[in-house]
Amino acid sequence: RAEAAVLRREHRTHELRPSDVPDGDVCVLASASAARAFGRLGSNMPAVCIGPETSRAGRAAGIDVVAEAVRHDTDGLVEAVARAGTLRHPSS
């Protein structure tokens, strides 16, 4: 008799809302849910996103997305943050 296993992967996001809106030069967003949550804070801080889905969610939430990672991993995010810094503070 053949037996089958059914695997179910569950993922739940628990949105946190800080009592004070954080301050900084740029917000790094690694998921669409993080973009939506950050957008609800009403901050005017620009953001760097890990990929196109996160960028779309950020823009839909009213966030100024200034850069998107070409590679959708940590190294890509670091490179995008560096590019965003160059865009915001061009050297003379």
C-alpha positions, 0 to 999 in steps of 0.5 A, a space after each residue: 500500500 502506498 502512503 502519501 504525505 501532505 506537507 503544508 507550509 505556513 507563513 504568517 506575517 505579524 505587522 509591528 507598528 512602532 510608537 514613533 516613526 523611525 528616522 533615517 536616510 533610507 528604509 530598506 524593504 525586503 518584502 511586500 508586506 514590509 513595504 505595506 507596513 512601512 507605508 502605513 506609518 506615513 513616513 516621508 523617508 525614501 526606500 530601497 527595495 529587494 525586488 519588483 514586487 516589493 517596489 510595486 507594493 511600496 509605490 502603491 503604499 505611497 513610498 518614494 522607492 529610490 532604488 531596487 536591487 538588481 540581484 534579489 538578495 542581501 548583496 543586491 540590497 547593499 548595492 542598491 543602498 549604495 546606488 541610492 546614496 549616490 543618487 541622493 548625494 552626488 559628488 561634486 
